Amino acid sequence: MIPPRLLQTWKSKTDIPPHFRRWSASFRQLNPQFEYELWDDNDNRQFIYKQFSWFAGIYNAYPAEIYRVDAVRYFYLYLYGGIYADMDTECLKSLKDLTACSGVVLARMGQDSDFAHSIPNAIMASSPRCEFWLFVISLMIQLSKQKLRPEYSTGPVLLKAAVDRYMNHVNQPDKIVRQDIQRISQRLSGQQMPLPGPNDIRILSPGI
């Protein structure tokens, strides 16, 4: 199941704009039973160094911090599971129902399911060690040498592309997707290995 833990990141743990503080507090107020973590840029980097050192070279080579902030959330959700939410997101009701789900839970933005930005990476939930995130990481590595804007190389456009490919793979096995996942799995330690797949990917409607 999706564990009751929530991650947010900001460049500093102390210098946080007042409106971001208010929105962040809404998550803690409505989810008192959740483990809450606020990571700054240094926490993000140390997490990659400690748990996924093989990605550190790509992580450090990104041209701006937004790429790294995008990337780290996928690694976090893979290893620990839980919920990630951007700091400019306000919580309107308890997220407890999500902890009854398993696999990966994402959201739809807008009514056009073909729109490249229609699955934002601003709020995501996952069980630990879902192989789907290894496919996302594999795509990030493949795109890391191209000079792309963050939304295309680490952000929502990348995420939607991964969702579409992976969901097609679940319905009709794709040898390349399986190889990409296995290639990343070979870099993991024993305790980091993915749980048996395939994963259920649930896309919530825009209203939810």
PyRosetta script that sets phi, psi and omega in degrees:
from pyrosetta import init, pose_from_sequence

init()
pose = pose_from_sequence("MIPPRLLQTWKSKTDIPPHFRRWSASFRQLNPQFEYELWDDNDNRQFIYKQFSWFAGIYNAYPAEIYRVDAVRYFYLYLYGGIYADMDTECLKSLKDLTACSGVVLARMGQDSDFAHSIPNAIMASSPRCEFWLFVISLMIQLSKQKLRPEYSTGPVLLKAAVDRYMNHVNQPDKIVRQDIQRISQRLSGQQMPLPGPNDIRILSPGI")
pose.set_psi(1, 167.7)
pose.set_omega(1, 177.4)
pose.set_phi(2, -78.2)
pose.set_psi(2, 120.1)
pose.set_omega(2, -177.1)
pose.set_phi(3, -72.0)
pose.set_psi(3, 152.0)
pose.set_omega(3, -179.5)
pose.set_phi(4, -79.7)
pose.set_psi(4, 71.6)
pose.set_omega(4, 177.1)
pose.set_phi(5, -138.2)
pose.set_psi(5, 146.2)
pose.set_omega(5, -174.6)
pose.set_phi(6, -131.7)
pose.set_psi(6, 130.7)
pose.set_omega(6, 176.6)
pose.set_phi(7, -113.4)
pose.set_psi(7, 134.9)
pose.set_omega(7, 166.3)
pose.set_phi(8, -131.6)
pose.set_psi(8, 153.8)
pose.set_omega(8, 178.7)
pose.set_phi(9, -130.4)
pose.set_psi(9, 146.3)
pose.set_omega(9, 174.1)
pose.set_phi(10, -150.9)
pose.set_psi(10, 157.6)
pose.set_omega(10, -174.8)
pose.set_phi(11, -64.8)
pose.set_psi(11, -20.6)
pose.set_omega(11, 179.1)
pose.set_phi(12, -143.7)
pose.set_psi(12, 146.5)
pose.set_omega(12, 176.2)
pose.set_phi(13, -85.5)
pose.set_psi(13, -12.1)
pose.set_omega(13, -176.2)
pose.set_phi(14, -114.1)
pose.set_psi(14, -37.0)
pose.set_omega(14, -177.8)
pose.set_phi(15, -93.6)
pose.set_psi(15, 78.0)
pose.set_omega(15, -176.0)
pose.set_phi(16, -116.1)
pose.set_psi(16, 127.4)
pose.set_omega(16, 179.0)
pose.set_phi(17, -55.4)
pose.set_psi(17, 144.6)
pose.set_omega(17, -176.2)
pose.set_phi(18, -54.8)
pose.set_psi(18, -41.2)
pose.set_omega(18, -179.0)
pose.set_phi(19, -68.6)
pose.set_psi(19, -33.0)
pose.set_omega(19, 175.3)
pose.set_phi(20, -67.3)
pose.set_psi(20, -39.4)
pose.set_omega(20, 176.5)
pose.set_phi(21, -59.1)
pose.set_psi(21, -42.8)
pose.set_omega(21, -177.8)
pose.set_phi(22, -66.0)
pose.set_psi(22, -45.7)
pose.set_omega(22, -179.8)
pose.set_phi(23, -66.3)
pose.set_psi(23, -40.3)
pose.set_omega(23, 178.5)
pose.set_phi(24, -63.1)
pose.set_psi(24, -40.5)
pose.set_omega(24, 179.4)
pose.set_phi(25, -61.8)
pose.set_psi(25, -29.8)
pose.set_omega(25, -179.0)
pose.set_phi(26, -62.0)
pose.set_psi(26, -32.2)
pose.set_omega(26, 177.9)
pose.set_phi(27, -68.3)
pose.set_psi(27, -42.1)
pose.set_omega(27, -178.9)
pose.set_phi(28, -71.5)
pose.set_psi(28, -36.1)
pose.set_omega(28, -179.5)
pose.set_phi(29, -67.0)
pose.set_psi(29, -39.6)
pose.set_omega(29, -177.2)
pose.set_phi(30, -89.5)
pose.set_psi(30, -8.3)
pose.set_omega(30, -179.3)
pose.set_phi(31, -134.1)
pose.set_psi(31, 59.4)
pose.set_omega(31, -175.1)
pose.set_phi(32, -63.7)
pose.set_psi(32, -20.4)
pose.set_omega(32, -178.9)
pose.set_phi(33, -83.6)
pose.set_psi(33, -6.6)
pose.set_omega(33, -178.1)
pose.set_phi(34, -84.7)
pose.set_psi(34, 145.8)
pose.set_omega(34, 167.4)
pose.set_phi(35, -77.8)
pose.set_psi(35, 126.1)
pose.set_omega(35, -175.9)
pose.set_phi(36, -113.6)
pose.set_psi(36, 135.3)
pose.set_omega(36, 177.4)
pose.set_phi(37, -131.6)
pose.set_psi(37, 131.4)
pose.set_omega(37, 171.3)
pose.set_phi(38, -115.1)
pose.set_psi(38, 115.7)
pose.set_omega(38, -179.1)
pose.set_phi(39, -107.4)
pose.set_psi(39, 140.3)
pose.set_omega(39, 172.6)
pose.set_phi(40, -97.8)
pose.set_psi(40, -177.4)
pose.set_omega(40, -175.8)
pose.set_phi(41, -59.4)
pose.set_psi(41, -37.1)
pose.set_omega(41, 179.6)
pose.set_phi(42, -68.8)
pose.set_psi(42, -39.9)
pose.set_omega(42, 176.5)
pose.set_phi(43, -59.8)
pose.set_psi(43, -44.2)
pose.set_omega(43, 179.3)
pose.set_phi(44, -58.3)
pose.set_psi(44, -47.2)
pose.set_omega(44, -177.9)
pose.set_phi(45, -64.6)
pose.set_psi(45, -43.4)
pose.set_omega(45, -179.1)
pose.set_phi(46, -65.2)
pose.set_psi(46, -34.6)
pose.set_omega(46, 176.6)
pose.set_phi(47, -62.4)
pose.set_psi(47, -46.3)
pose.set_omega(47, 178.2)
pose.set_phi(48, -63.5)
pose.set_psi(48, -45.6)
pose.set_omega(48, 179.9)
pose.set_phi(49, -58.5)
pose.set_psi(49, -42.3)
pose.set_omega(49, -174.0)
pose.set_phi(50, -78.5)
pose.set_psi(50, -43.3)
pose.set_omega(50, -171.8)
pose.set_phi(51, -98.8)
pose.set_psi(51, -29.7)
pose.set_omega(51, -174.4)
pose.set_phi(52, -138.7)
pose.set_psi(52, 57.0)
pose.set_omega(52, -173.7)
pose.set_phi(53, -59.9)
pose.set_psi(53, -26.3)
pose.set_omega(53, 179.2)
pose.set_phi(54, -66.2)
pose.set_psi(54, -16.3)
pose.set_omega(54, 178.0)
pose.set_phi(55, -97.5)
pose.set_psi(55, -6.0)
pose.set_omega(55, -172.1)
pose.set_phi(56, -60.5)
pose.set_psi(56, -38.1)
pose.set_omega(56, -179.9)
pose.set_phi(57, -61.9)
pose.set_psi(57, -44.8)
pose.set_omega(57, 177.4)
pose.set_phi(58, -66.2)
pose.set_psi(58, -42.9)
pose.set_omega(58, -179.2)
pose.set_phi(59, -57.0)
pose.set_psi(59, -47.8)
pose.set_omega(59, -178.4)
pose.set_phi(60, -72.0)
pose.set_psi(60, -24.9)
pose.set_omega(60, -177.0)
pose.set_phi(61, -80.9)
pose.set_psi(61, -12.0)
pose.set_omega(61, 178.8)
pose.set_phi(62, -59.3)
pose.set_psi(62, 142.9)
pose.set_omega(62, -172.3)
pose.set_phi(63, -77.4)
pose.set_psi(63, -9.8)
pose.set_omega(63, -179.2)
pose.set_phi(64, -154.1)
pose.set_psi(64, 159.1)
pose.set_omega(64, -175.3)
pose.set_phi(65, -64.8)
pose.set_psi(65, -29.4)
pose.set_omega(65, -177.7)
pose.set_phi(66, -59.2)
pose.set_psi(66, -35.6)
pose.set_omega(66, 177.1)
pose.set_phi(67, -61.3)
pose.set_psi(67, -43.6)
pose.set_omega(67, -177.8)
pose.set_phi(68, -69.1)
pose.set_psi(68, -38.8)
pose.set_omega(68, 178.5)
pose.set_phi(69, -64.6)
pose.set_psi(69, -38.1)
pose.set_omega(69, 174.3)
pose.set_phi(70, -62.4)
pose.set_psi(70, -49.5)
pose.set_omega(70, -171.9)
pose.set_phi(71, -65.0)
pose.set_psi(71, -42.8)
pose.set_omega(71, -171.5)
pose.set_phi(72, -64.1)
pose.set_psi(72, -31.2)
pose.set_omega(72, -177.3)
pose.set_phi(73, -65.2)
pose.set_psi(73, -31.7)
pose.set_omega(73, 178.3)
pose.set_phi(74, -69.6)
pose.set_psi(74, -40.1)
pose.set_omega(74, 178.0)
pose.set_phi(75, -65.6)
pose.set_psi(75, -40.7)
pose.set_omega(75, 179.1)
pose.set_phi(76, -61.8)
pose.set_psi(76, -50.2)
pose.set_omega(76, -178.6)
pose.set_phi(77, -63.3)
pose.set_psi(77, -34.3)
pose.set_omega(77, 177.2)
pose.set_phi(78, -64.4)
pose.set_psi(78, -50.8)
pose.set_omega(78, -171.9)
pose.set_phi(79, -75.0)
pose.set_psi(79, -45.7)
pose.set_omega(79, -172.2)
pose.set_phi(80, -105.5)
pose.set_psi(80, -26.5)
pose.set_omega(80, -170.8)
pose.set_phi(81, 72.0)
pose.set_psi(81, -179.7)
pose.set_omega(81, -178.8)
pose.set_phi(82, 114.3)
pose.set_psi(82, -151.1)
pose.set_omega(82, -176.6)
pose.set_phi(83, -128.1)
pose.set_psi(83, 135.1)
pose.set_omega(83, 171.3)
pose.set_phi(84, -109.6)
pose.set_psi(84, 138.5)
pose.set_omega(84, 175.1)
pose.set_phi(85, -142.4)
pose.set_psi(85, 135.5)
pose.set_omega(85, 174.9)
pose.set_phi(86, -62.6)
pose.set_psi(86, 155.1)
pose.set_omega(86, -178.7)
pose.set_phi(87, -69.7)
pose.set_psi(87, -19.9)
pose.set_omega(87, 178.5)
pose.set_phi(88, -94.8)
pose.set_psi(88, 28.8)
pose.set_omega(88, 178.3)
pose.set_phi(89, -113.6)
pose.set_psi(89, 133.5)
pose.set_omega(89, 177.9)
pose.set_phi(90, -104.0)
pose.set_psi(90, 136.4)
pose.set_omega(90, 176.8)
pose.set_phi(91, -87.7)
pose.set_psi(91, 127.1)
pose.set_omega(91, -176.8)
pose.set_phi(92, -104.4)
pose.set_psi(92, -19.3)
pose.set_omega(92, 177.4)
pose.set_phi(93, -155.9)
pose.set_psi(93, 167.2)
pose.set_omega(93, -178.9)
pose.set_phi(94, -58.5)
pose.set_psi(94, 144.1)
pose.set_omega(94, 177.0)
pose.set_phi(95, -96.0)
pose.set_psi(95, 12.1)
pose.set_omega(95, -174.9)
pose.set_phi(96, -56.3)
pose.set_psi(96, -37.8)
pose.set_omega(96, -178.3)
pose.set_phi(97, -59.0)
pose.set_psi(97, -29.4)
pose.set_omega(97, -180.0)
pose.set_phi(98, -65.3)
pose.set_psi(98, -28.3)
pose.set_omega(98, -177.8)
pose.set_phi(99, -73.1)
pose.set_psi(99, -8.1)
pose.set_omega(99, 174.6)
pose.set_phi(100, -89.4)
pose.set_psi(100, -4.1)
pose.set_omega(100, -179.8)
pose.set_phi(101, -93.6)
pose.set_psi(101, 162.1)
pose.set_omega(101, 173.1)
pose.set_phi(102, -130.5)
pose.set_psi(102, 163.8)
pose.set_omega(102, -177.0)
pose.set_phi(103, 82.3)
pose.set_psi(103, -143.1)
pose.set_omega(103, -174.9)
pose.set_phi(104, -117.5)
pose.set_psi(104, 132.5)
pose.set_omega(104, 178.2)
pose.set_phi(105, -120.4)
pose.set_psi(105, 120.7)
pose.set_omega(105, 179.1)
pose.set_phi(106, -124.0)
pose.set_psi(106, -175.8)
pose.set_omega(106, -175.3)
pose.set_phi(107, -132.1)
pose.set_psi(107, 152.5)
pose.set_omega(107, 174.8)
pose.set_phi(108, -99.7)
pose.set_psi(108, 133.7)
pose.set_omega(108, 175.9)
pose.set_phi(109, -112.8)
pose.set_psi(109, 115.6)
pose.set_omega(109, -178.0)
pose.set_phi(110, 86.0)
pose.set_psi(110, 174.0)
pose.set_omega(110, -174.7)
pose.set_phi(111, -95.1)
pose.set_psi(111, -13.0)
pose.set_omega(111, -177.0)
pose.set_phi(112, -90.1)
pose.set_psi(112, 101.6)
pose.set_omega(112, -176.9)
pose.set_phi(113, -70.6)
pose.set_psi(113, -12.7)
pose.set_omega(113, 178.1)
pose.set_phi(114, -90.4)
pose.set_psi(114, -10.3)
pose.set_omega(114, -179.5)
pose.set_phi(115, -63.4)
pose.set_psi(115, 130.8)
pose.set_omega(115, -172.9)
pose.set_phi(116, -62.4)
pose.set_psi(116, -23.3)
pose.set_omega(116, -178.9)
pose.set_phi(117, -101.8)
pose.set_psi(117, 15.3)
pose.set_omega(117, -169.2)
pose.set_phi(118, -78.3)
pose.set_psi(118, -9.2)
pose.set_omega(118, 176.0)
pose.set_phi(119, -120.3)
pose.set_psi(119, 91.5)
pose.set_omega(119, -176.5)
pose.set_phi(120, -70.5)
pose.set_psi(120, 152.4)
pose.set_omega(120, 174.7)
pose.set_phi(121, -99.7)
pose.set_psi(121, 21.2)
pose.set_omega(121, -178.0)
pose.set_phi(122, -78.9)
pose.set_psi(122, -27.3)
pose.set_omega(122, 174.4)
pose.set_phi(123, -146.2)
pose.set_psi(123, 124.8)
pose.set_omega(123, -174.8)
pose.set_phi(124, -146.1)
pose.set_psi(124, 150.6)
pose.set_omega(124, 178.4)
pose.set_phi(125, -134.6)
pose.set_psi(125, 151.0)
pose.set_omega(125, -176.2)
pose.set_phi(126, -162.0)
pose.set_psi(126, 149.3)
pose.set_omega(126, 163.8)
pose.set_phi(127, -72.5)
pose.set_psi(127, 159.9)
pose.set_omega(127, 177.1)
pose.set_phi(128, -67.9)
pose.set_psi(128, 149.5)
pose.set_omega(128, 169.3)
pose.set_phi(129, 56.1)
pose.set_psi(129, 42.9)
pose.set_omega(129, 172.1)
pose.set_phi(130, -80.0)
pose.set_psi(130, 128.2)
pose.set_omega(130, -176.1)
pose.set_phi(131, -62.8)
pose.set_psi(131, -21.6)
pose.set_omega(131, 178.9)
pose.set_phi(132, -53.5)
pose.set_psi(132, -41.3)
pose.set_omega(132, -177.6)
pose.set_phi(133, -66.8)
pose.set_psi(133, -27.4)
pose.set_omega(133, 175.9)
pose.set_phi(134, -67.7)
pose.set_psi(134, -33.4)
pose.set_omega(134, 175.6)
pose.set_phi(135, -68.4)
pose.set_psi(135, -40.5)
pose.set_omega(135, 175.5)
pose.set_phi(136, -58.9)
pose.set_psi(136, -46.1)
pose.set_omega(136, -179.7)
pose.set_phi(137, -62.8)
pose.set_psi(137, -39.8)
pose.set_omega(137, 178.0)
pose.set_phi(138, -61.1)
pose.set_psi(138, -43.0)
pose.set_omega(138, 178.0)
pose.set_phi(139, -64.4)
pose.set_psi(139, -38.6)
pose.set_omega(139, 177.6)
pose.set_phi(140, -60.0)
pose.set_psi(140, -42.9)
pose.set_omega(140, 179.8)
pose.set_phi(141, -63.5)
pose.set_psi(141, -43.3)
pose.set_omega(141, -179.4)
pose.set_phi(142, -63.1)
pose.set_psi(142, -32.1)
pose.set_omega(142, -177.3)
pose.set_phi(143, -93.0)
pose.set_psi(143, -5.4)
pose.set_omega(143, -170.3)
pose.set_phi(144, -65.6)
pose.set_psi(144, -24.4)
pose.set_omega(144, -178.6)
pose.set_phi(145, -89.1)
pose.set_psi(145, -4.9)
pose.set_omega(145, 177.5)
pose.set_phi(146, -93.4)
pose.set_psi(146, 144.7)
pose.set_omega(146, -179.0)
pose.set_phi(147, -87.1)
pose.set_psi(147, 80.6)
pose.set_omega(147, -176.9)
pose.set_phi(148, -111.2)
pose.set_psi(148, 154.8)
pose.set_omega(148, 173.2)
pose.set_phi(149, -66.1)
pose.set_psi(149, 155.8)
pose.set_omega(149, -173.4)
pose.set_phi(150, -58.2)
pose.set_psi(150, -36.0)
pose.set_omega(150, -177.9)
pose.set_phi(151, -63.4)
pose.set_psi(151, -24.7)
pose.set_omega(151, -178.8)
pose.set_phi(152, -90.5)
pose.set_psi(152, -28.0)
pose.set_omega(152, -175.1)
pose.set_phi(153, -103.1)
pose.set_psi(153, -24.4)
pose.set_omega(153, 179.5)
pose.set_phi(154, -139.0)
pose.set_psi(154, -12.3)
pose.set_omega(154, -170.1)
pose.set_phi(155, -102.3)
pose.set_psi(155, -147.6)
pose.set_omega(155, -169.9)
pose.set_phi(156, -65.8)
pose.set_psi(156, -32.4)
pose.set_omega(156, 178.5)
pose.set_phi(157, -66.9)
pose.set_psi(157, -42.6)
pose.set_omega(157, 174.7)
pose.set_phi(158, -60.0)
pose.set_psi(158, -44.9)
pose.set_omega(158, -177.4)
pose.set_phi(159, -61.0)
pose.set_psi(159, -45.9)
pose.set_omega(159, -179.9)
pose.set_phi(160, -63.9)
pose.set_psi(160, -40.5)
pose.set_omega(160, 178.0)
pose.set_phi(161, -60.3)
pose.set_psi(161, -40.6)
pose.set_omega(161, 179.2)
pose.set_phi(162, -66.5)
pose.set_psi(162, -42.4)
pose.set_omega(162, 178.7)
pose.set_phi(163, -59.8)
pose.set_psi(163, -48.8)
pose.set_omega(163, -178.0)
pose.set_phi(164, -60.7)
pose.set_psi(164, -45.9)
pose.set_omega(164, -179.0)
pose.set_phi(165, -65.8)
pose.set_psi(165, -43.6)
pose.set_omega(165, -176.0)
pose.set_phi(166, -68.7)
pose.set_psi(166, -42.3)
pose.set_omega(166, -179.6)
pose.set_phi(167, -65.9)
pose.set_psi(167, -35.6)
pose.set_omega(167, 173.5)
pose.set_phi(168, -64.7)
pose.set_psi(168, -38.9)
pose.set_omega(168, 179.0)
pose.set_phi(169, -63.0)
pose.set_psi(169, -38.7)
pose.set_omega(169, 178.9)
pose.set_phi(170, -62.4)
pose.set_psi(170, -39.7)
pose.set_omega(170, -179.0)
pose.set_phi(171, -79.7)
pose.set_psi(171, -34.4)
pose.set_omega(171, -179.8)
pose.set_phi(172, -143.3)
pose.set_psi(172, 98.5)
pose.set_omega(172, -171.9)
pose.set_phi(173, -46.9)
pose.set_psi(173, 131.7)
pose.set_omega(173, -177.7)
pose.set_phi(174, -112.2)
pose.set_psi(174, 117.0)
pose.set_omega(174, -176.8)
pose.set_phi(175, -59.9)
pose.set_psi(175, -38.2)
pose.set_omega(175, -177.6)
pose.set_phi(176, -68.3)
pose.set_psi(176, -42.2)
pose.set_omega(176, 177.1)
pose.set_phi(177, -60.5)
pose.set_psi(177, -45.1)
pose.set_omega(177, 179.3)
pose.set_phi(178, -61.8)
pose.set_psi(178, -41.7)
pose.set_omega(178, 179.7)
pose.set_phi(179, -65.8)
pose.set_psi(179, -40.0)
pose.set_omega(179, 178.4)
pose.set_phi(180, -61.2)
pose.set_psi(180, -43.7)
pose.set_omega(180, 179.0)
pose.set_phi(181, -64.6)
pose.set_psi(181, -43.7)
pose.set_omega(181, -180.0)
pose.set_phi(182, -65.3)
pose.set_psi(182, -35.4)
pose.set_omega(182, -180.0)
pose.set_phi(183, -63.5)
pose.set_psi(183, -40.6)
pose.set_omega(183, 177.0)
pose.set_phi(184, -73.2)
pose.set_psi(184, -37.3)
pose.set_omega(184, 179.6)
pose.set_phi(185, -58.1)
pose.set_psi(185, -34.3)
pose.set_omega(185, -179.1)
pose.set_phi(186, -66.0)
pose.set_psi(186, -16.9)
pose.set_omega(186, 179.5)
pose.set_phi(187, -91.9)
pose.set_psi(187, -4.5)
pose.set_omega(187, -173.8)
pose.set_phi(188, -93.3)
pose.set_psi(188, 154.3)
pose.set_omega(188, 173.0)
pose.set_phi(189, -78.1)
pose.set_psi(189, 169.5)
pose.set_omega(189, -176.2)
pose.set_phi(190, -56.7)
pose.set_psi(190, -41.9)
pose.set_omega(190, -178.4)
pose.set_phi(191, -76.1)
pose.set_psi(191, -9.3)
pose.set_omega(191, -179.9)
pose.set_phi(192, -99.3)
pose.set_psi(192, -2.3)
pose.set_omega(192, -174.5)
pose.set_phi(193, -63.8)
pose.set_psi(193, 145.4)
pose.set_omega(193, -177.8)
pose.set_phi(194, -67.2)
pose.set_psi(194, 149.2)
pose.set_omega(194, 172.7)
pose.set_phi(195, -72.8)
pose.set_psi(195, 159.5)
pose.set_omega(195, -177.4)
pose.set_phi(196, -55.1)
pose.set_psi(196, 131.0)
pose.set_omega(196, 178.7)
pose.set_phi(197, -99.8)
pose.set_psi(197, -172.3)
pose.set_omega(197, 0.7)
pose.set_phi(198, -78.2)
pose.set_psi(198, 164.3)
pose.set_omega(198, -179.0)
pose.set_phi(199, -93.6)
pose.set_psi(199, 147.1)
pose.set_omega(199, 171.5)
pose.set_phi(200, -79.7)
pose.set_psi(200, 126.6)
pose.set_omega(200, 176.4)
pose.set_phi(201, -110.3)
pose.set_psi(201, 114.2)
pose.set_omega(201, -178.5)
pose.set_phi(202, -107.4)
pose.set_psi(202, 126.0)
pose.set_omega(202, 179.6)
pose.set_phi(203, -107.9)
pose.set_psi(203, 112.2)
pose.set_omega(203, -179.2)
pose.set_phi(204, -75.9)
pose.set_psi(204, 150.5)
pose.set_omega(204, -179.0)
pose.set_phi(205, -71.1)
pose.set_psi(205, 159.1)
pose.set_omega(205, -179.0)
pose.set_phi(206, -55.0)
pose.set_psi(206, -36.9)
pose.set_omega(206, -178.7)
pose.set_phi(207, -64.7)
pose.set_psi(207, -38.2)
pose.set_omega(207, 177.9)
pose.set_phi(208, -69.9)
pose.dump_pdb("model.pdb")
